[in-house]
Amino acid sequence: MRPNLRGMVKDSLAAAIVAALLAVPLLGFHLSGSAQGLTLDYRFGWVAIASLAVFCGRLALSLAGTAVGRSLRRRRQVVLPLSGRPSRIRPAVGWALVAVALLLPWTPLADRNLIDKATLLLIYIMLGWGLNIVVGLAGLLDLGYVAFYAVGAYCYALVSQQFGLSFWLCLPLAGALSASFGVLLGFPVLRLRGDYLAIVTLGFGEIVRVVLLNWQDVTNGPIGISGIARPTFFGLPLLASVPGRTTFHEFFGLPFSTDHRIYFLYYLILALALATNLFTLRIRRLPIGRAWEALREDETACRSLGIDPTKTKLSAFALGAMFAGFAGSFFATRQGFISPESFTFIESAIILAIVVLGGMGSQIGIVLAAVLLVGLPEWFRDLQQYRMLAFGGAMVVIMLWRPRGLLASREPTVRLAERPATLDAAGEVLP
């Protein structure tokens, strides 16, 4: 079948016209300041460039779709055998990513800015792995995941300031409190599914944010909490000097540098993220992990198999919230200041987009999606408002290229071993 080039050109031309109409108010006019005041400039050249880009992109997608369709029709009679061996490519990629992350601060390209951005990226990777337990494994759509992130951050900030506890003592407390909030959210939504569950979790996230904003006696409201204690290296402060205490650079005989704290925070969040990944990979092979996957596929069938959906949902909410609490505690100690503006709905949307675009249940896919959705806008931060074009463009490209996520296929958690054939006396194979 020959491709309908005339129809493709018409479709691409229509898309270009729509793009031009949308680009006129966005790109066609620009207010610039001068000594006489504000003046209106016209930038219709940008409109033409945007329309031409849409026309070429739409035509390229149509041609690519036609080529793929022809290739599939040619191979529709080909049956590929299923391999009983698990793929070794993704574990190799995972170990390669771990090696890159460990050696990144020691490469010639590493500087303070790069390590700081890598630390922020690892925070979102850890949050994505935590939400993957709820959304990717258990199949529970959660739009209020940032609430547990906020609970962990405020728990660390308040406990460390009020009781003088170190980061290492506050970290498990923040995780436990966030897990308690996860169970608290799980009880009212046990009978809800799909969109209704998403609406309730969204409301829960907004409730937590409004409470943090208005409970000024405890959270300082919109002012936020400042002066949050920094973590120490096994009791050694990473500061220039502390009266009566030996600092990190004094203990090791090194000249003081502010980069010590940056590198330490990087390796700290890397360790927390790897612990989250290891926990998730191990627990999904346990009965509770297989129960999550059964719940994701069909709750009715899951109940008929004797699995308790109540305990399964609550465990998923609790464990996912616990890792969000750990990440929130690290975020508070890294920033040294937190406020409700850091825990808005857009954060939940970004984390959920990382999980969905990376591939539901895929650990490596979450890493790749976080690099595209978080690292790419951070890399183009110098472009100011245009960096959000990079964010939106990355999402559009992923959804067009991989609608089910970057790594949509998942290896089965449990593989059934082949039973050896049994022969009867006559040499026939028994069933």
N, C-alpha and C positions, 0 to 999 in steps of 0.2 A: 504494500500500500504506500503510495507516494504521499509525502507530507503536504498539507494544504497551506502553502506559503502565503496565499492571499488572505486566508482567514487569520493566520498568525500575525501578519502585518497589521490587519485591521484591529485585532485585539490589542496589539502592542501600541498602536496609535491611540486607541481609546484610553488605555492606561496612562499614556503620556499626557493626554488632554486633562484627565482627572488630576494627575500630579501637578500640572501647571496651575490649575485652578486652586489647588491647596497650597501651592508654593508662593502664589502672588501675595497673600497677606502675611506669610511667614518670612519670605526672603526678598520680596519685591520692594519693600519699603524699609527705610532705616532712619532713625532719628539720631542726628549727630549734634553735639554741642559746639557752639562757637561764641565769639564775643558778642554777637547780636542776639544770641539765644539759641533755641532749638531750631534746626532746619531739617527738612524732609528730603532725604536722598532716595533716588530710584536705583534699584539693582536688578533690572530685568534680565541682565546677563546670567545671574545666578538661577533665575527661573528657567531660562532656556537650558542651562547645563543640567538642572535637576530633571527636566522633562526628557532630555536626550538620554540621560542615565537610566531613567525608568523605561523608556522605549527599548533601549539596547538590552537591559536586563530582562524585560518581559519576553522579548524575542528569543534571547538565549535560553531562557527557561522552557519556552515552548519547543524549541529545537531539541533541547536535551531530553525533555519528556517524550518526544516522538522517538528519539533514538533508543531510549530505555525501553519503551513499549515494543519496538520492533525486536530488540534483543530478547525480551521476555517471551515474545511469541515464537521466536526461533527455538527457545529452550524449554517450551512448555511440556514437551514430551520427555524431557530428560529427568530422571529420578535420581537424586543424589543420595547415596547411602549415608545413614546416620552413624557417626563415630561414637563408640562407647567410651572413648578416653577423654578426659577433661582437657580443655585447651590450656596450653602452657604459655601462651603469648601474654595474656593479661597479668599473671603473676610476675613474669619477667619485666613487663612494663611497670608494674607496681614497685618492684625492687629498684628499678632504674630511677624512678621518681624519688624514692627515699634516698638513694645515693646522691642525687642532684641536690636535694634539700639539705642533706648533711654537709655537703662540700660547698654549698653556695657562699657562705661568708668568707671562704678561703680562696675564692677565685679572683683573678685580677679585676673583673668587672664589678665586684662587690664594693659598695660604699654605703654610707649611712642611709641615704635615701632609698636605695634598693632593698636593704635589709628591713627598713621600716615598712615599705610596701609589702614585702614578703610576709612580714608578721601579720599585717592586716588581712592578707589573703588567707593565711593559715587559720585565722579566727573564723572566717566564713566557711572554710573547708570543714572545720570542726563542727560548726553549726549545721552545715549541710549533712554531715554524717550522722549527727544526732537526730535531725528531722527525718532522715532516711529510715530510721527505725519506725517512726510513726506512719509516714506516708508511703515509703517504698516497700517496706516489709509487711506492715500490718494493714496497709491500704486505708488509713484514716486521714482524711483531708483536714489539715490543721492550718488555719490562717492566723492564729494568734501565738505562734511559737516565740515571738519576740518577748512575750510576757515573762516566760521562764528565764530568758536572757536578762531581762531587767531585774527579776527577783534575785538572781545570783549576784548581779553587780551591786545592788543596793544592800544585800545581805553582807557582802564582804566589806563595803564601805562603812556601814553602821557598826558592825561588830568590831572591826579593827579599830575604829575611833573610840567607841564607847568602852571597850574592854581591853584594848591594847594587845589583841591577839595578832600573831604573825599571819602572813599569807598562807603558809602551809597548814595552819590550824583552821583558818577560815575557809579554805578551799573545800574540804569535805562538808562543812556546815552549809555552805552555799549550795552544793549539790544536793544535800539532803532536803533543804528547804524547798528548792525548786522541784524536786521529785514529789514532795508533799503537795505542792500546788498542782502538779500534773495529775495526781490522784484526785485532788479536789475538782479539777476540770473533768476528769474522766467519769465520775459518778453521774452527773446530770445528763451526759450525752450517751449513755450506754445503749439507748434504744434509737439513736439517730444515725442516719447514714447520708452519704453524699453531700448534696448542697446544704441540707439542714445542719449537718455536722459542721460544715465550713462556716455557716452563719454564726453558730453558737461560739465556736472557737474565736472567730473574729471579734465578737462581742466581749469575750473574756479578755482578749488582748487590750481592747480599748478600756475596759474597766480597770485593769491594772495600771494603764498609763494615766487615766484620770485620777486614780487614787494617789499615785506618786506626785501628780501635779497639784493636788489640793490638800494633801495631808502635810501641811507645812511644818507642824511641830516636830515631825519625825524626818521627813525627806527634804525639808527646806524648799519644797515646791518648785517653781520654775528657776529659782536661784541655783539649785543643785547642791552637790556636796563636793567640796574641794579639799585639798591636802590629804588625799588618800595615801596610806602607807605603801611604800614600794616593797617588792619581795627582796629577800636576801639570799645570798649564795651559801647555804648551810650555816646561817647565822652571821655571815660576813656582809655588812652593808656595802652596796656598790656606790658609795659616796666619797667625796674628797676627804672628809674627816668627820668623825663622830666622837664626841668627848667620852672618854672612858671605854671605848670599844676599838677593836682592831678591824680596819676596813679590808676590803678585798685586795686592793692594790698594795697595801702595806703588808698583808700576810704573804703574798706571793712575790714581793719585792719588785713590783711593776710601777712605772710612772702612771699617775692618774689620767684617765681618759673617759670622757662621757660615752664613748663607743662601747665600753664594757657593759653598761646596762642595756644598750640596744641589742648587742649580740646575745646577752643572757636571756632577755625577753624572747628573742627569736627562737632560741633552742628550747626555752620553756614551753612556748605554745606548740612547737614542733613535737615535743614529747607528749603533751596533752592530746594533740590531734592523732598521733600514732597510737596512743593508748585507746582512744575512742575507736579507731579503725580496727585494731586488734580485738577489742571487746566485741564489736559488731560481727566481725568475721567468725569469731568463736561461738558466740551465743546463737547465731542463726543455724548452727549445726546441732544445737541442743533441742530437746522437745519443745521448749518455749519458742524458739526461733521458727521451727517448723509449724507450730501453732499459729504464729503471726502470718506466715505465708498461706496457710489454709484459710485463715480469716480473710485475708486479702482476696483470695480467689472466689470464695462463696461462703458467706456467714451461715446460711441455712445448712449447707452440707457440713460445714465445720461443727455445727451444733449436733447434727445427726451422728457424727463420729465420736461424740462424747467429750468434745473439747468445750470447756467453759468459756464463752465469749467475754464474760464479765472480767475474769482474771486476765484473760489475754489482752483485752483492750487497756485495762488499768496498768498492766506491766509495761505495755508499749508507751503509754503516756508518761509513766513515771521515769523510765529509763531515758527516753528522749529528752524529757525536761531536766534530768540530772546533768546530762552533758551540756545542755544550754546553760545551766547554772555554773558549771565549771568555766565555760567560755565567758560568761558574764563577769565572773570573779576576776579572770585574767584581764578582761577589757577594763575593768575599774582600776586595777593596779597599774596597768600600762598607761592609761590616760591621766591618772591622778585626779580626775574630775569627771563626774557624771551628772546628767540632768535628764528629765523626761524626754527632751527633744532627741536624745540618742536612741530612743526605743519606740519609734513610730511604726505605723502599719507598713510603710515602704520597706522597712528592714525585713519584716515577715515575708513580703512579696518577693524580695530579692533572694532570700534563703529558699523559699519554695520554688522559685524559678531555677535556682541552681540544681535542686533535686530533680525537677521535672525535665529540664533540658539536658541534664547529665544522663538521664535514664533511670527509671524507677528501680531502686534496689541496687544500682551499680555504684560501687565505691570509687573506682577509677574515673567513671563518667562524671561524678560530682567534682573531682579535682579539675578535670578539663573544663567543665562548665564554670567553675569558680574563677579559673584563670581568664576565661573570656568575658564573664559578666562583671567581675570585680577588678581583676588586674588590668583589663583593657581600658576601662574608664579612668583608672588611677594613672595609667601610663600617659593618657591624653589630658590630664588635669590642667596642664598649661594652656590648653585651648579653651578654657573656661566653659561657656555654655555649649560649645560644639562637642565636648567630650561625651555628652549624653547622646549625641548622634551615633557615636561609636557603640554605646551601650544598646541603643535600640536597633542599630544595624546588626550587631552580633546576635541578638535575639531573633530577628527576622531571618537571618541567614540560617541559623540552626533549625528553626521551625520549618523552613522550606527544604533544607537539605536532609535533616533527620527529624521527621515529625514525632517519632517516638523517643527521641533523646539521642545523645551522642553514642551511648553504648546501651541500646535497648535490650539486646539479648543477654540473658543471665545464665550462668552455669547452674544446673540444679543442685540444691543443697545435699540431697541424698541420691545416690545412684544404686540401682538394683543390680546385683551381680548375676551374671548368667548362670542358670542351673545346668549342670552337666546332664547330657541325655542319658536316659535309663532304658536299657534294652530288655525285652522279655526273652523267654527261652527260644522263640522262633527268630530272634534277631530284629523284631519290630520295635520301633521307638514308642515307649509308653508315654501317655499324655502327662 
